[in-house]
């Protein structure tokens, strides 16, 4: 039994290690590519970075610490054989943080114009905020799924979903940036609309592992 647990632990560690290495490599590739696209560089990243700061704050408020908290609660129930209680924790957490994530997504979308014009003083950044807004909901709910699987003792769904996320991130970033060559600068700032699609794919993959 102990040998089996040890092998399972080592398997999870190796899976996480390889997925993180692959994620870093993919991230490096797409950053190198897009930074060398004529016309994108400073201007496109300027728009995106301005909007991302607001998005990051709201995302932190809505999802910080969720995976570790859910993982701990679920693992405690699993350790004493209370599997129904563990799943109940998951369902309650999912309902709660779906509401939280949905609220902050809606908040960012509705107030994107005000934030861009009066807080950031860059009106065009409202487009960046709007395409980033849905990601808060999907990232928050995905965090609950990841915490649940971690509590069950398996890191496969989390590792694979994060790798898929970065793979689509890399592919769609490069495609979108090249497709917008010659367009308005704000189009470059909004190129991360694909984050919405990436989070959808990521969310669907993790959800499929629950069924």
N, C-alpha and C positions, 0 to 999 in steps of 0.2 A: 504493500500500500504506500509506504513512504517512498519507495523507488518510483512508483507511478506518479506520485505528486511531484517528486523532484524532476522527473522527465517533462511533466506538464509545465512546470515553472520555467525550466530551461527553454522549452519550446516557445513559450510566450515571450521570454526575454529576447531570443534570437529573432523572432518574428517582428517584434517592435524595433529592434536594432536595424535590421535590413530595411524595414519600411521607412524608418527615419533617414537612413543613408540615401535611399532612392528619392525621397521627398526633397532632400537638400540638393541633390544632383539636378533634378528636374527644375527646381527653383532657380538654380544658378544658370541653367541653359536658357530659360525664357527671359531672365533679366538681361543676360548678355545680348540676346537677340534683339529685344525691343529697344534697348538703349542705343543700338546702332542703326535704328530705322530713321531715315532722314525726316525731320519735321516733328518727331514724337518727343524725344528726349526731355528737356527741361519743361517745356510748356505742358505737354500731356501729363507728365508726372506731377507738375505743380497743381493742376486742377484736381487730379485724383487724390494727392496727398492732403490737400485742404479738406476735401469731403471725408476722407478716410478717418481723420482725427475725431470728428464728431461720431462717426459710425463706431469707431473702436471704443469710445467712452460708453456709449449705450450698450454695446455688446458685452463689455466687461460688467456693467451693472446687472444685465439680464442673465448672464451665464457663468460668471466667474465662480469656480469651486463646485459646480454642479456634479461633474463626473466623480470627483473624489468623495463627495458627501453621499451620493447615491450608492457608489461602490461599497462604502463602509457599511451603510445601513443594510444593503442587500446581503453582503457577505456574512454579517452577524446573524441574520435569519437563516441563511443557508447552512451555517456551521451547526445550528441546533436542529436542523431538519424542518424548519418552518418554511417550506417552499411557497405555500399559498400567501403567507405574509410577505415574503420577498416580492412576489409578483404584485401584491396589493400596493406595496411601497412604490413600485415602478409605475403603476397606473395612476396613483395619486400625484406623484411627481410629474408625470407626463401631462396630466391635466392642468396642474398648477403652472408649470413653466411654458406650456403652450399658450396660456393666457398672457403670461408675462412677456414672452417673446412676441406674440401678436400685438400686444399693446405698444411695445417700443418700435416695432416695425411700422405700425400705423402712425405713431407719433412722429417718427423721422420723415415719413412720406408726406404727411399733412403739413408739417412745419418746415419742410425743406426750403421753401421760398424765403420764409422769415429768417431761418438760420443762415442761409447763404448771403442774404442781403444785409442783415443787421448785426450778425455775429462775426461772420467770416469776411464780410464786405467784398465778396466776389459772387455777384448774382448768378452767373452761369453755373456755379458749383451745385445749384439746386438739382440739376440733371444727374449729377454723380450721386447725390444723396438719395434720389428717388430710385435709382437702379440698385443701390446698396441696401435699401430699406428691407426688402423681403428676406435678405440673407440672415437678418437677426433672428427671425422666427425659426428658420431651418437649422441654424447653428445651435440655438438654444435647445430645441427638441432633440437634435442629434446628440447633444451633450448628455441628455438623460439616457438615451440608448447606450451610449458608450459607458456610462457609469454602471448601468444595469449589467452589461456583459462583463465588465471588469469584476463586478461583485460575484458573478457566476464563475469566475476563474478562467475566462477565455478572452484573449486579446485579438483574436482573428478578425472579427467584424470591424473593430476599431482600426486595426492596422490596414486592412484592405480598403476600407472606406476612405481613410486619410490619403492613401496612395492613389486611389482613383480620383479623389478630389484634386490632388496636385497634378495628376496626369491631364485631366480635363482643363485645369487651370493653365498649364503650360501650352497645351495644344490650341485652346480657344483664344488665349491671349495673343499668341503669335498670329493666328489666322485673322483675328479681329483688327489688330493693329495694321497689318498689311492691307486689309480690305479698306481701311479708312485713310490710306495715304492720299493726300491732296484735299481731304475734307476739312471742315472747320475744326479749330483747335479743341473746342469743347467736346467734339465727338471723340477725340482721343482721351479726354478726361473721363468720358463715360464708357470707355471700352470694357470696363469690368462688369458690364451687364451680365456677362457670362457667369459671374459669381452666383447669380440667382439660379441659373441652370445647373451649375456645378453642385450647389447645395441641394437642389431637387434630386439629382442623381445620387448624391451621397446619402440623403435622407431615405430614398427608396431602397437603396442597398441594405442599409442597417435595418429598416423596417421589415424587409423580407426575411431577415435572420431571426426575427421575433416570432414570425408565423410558423 
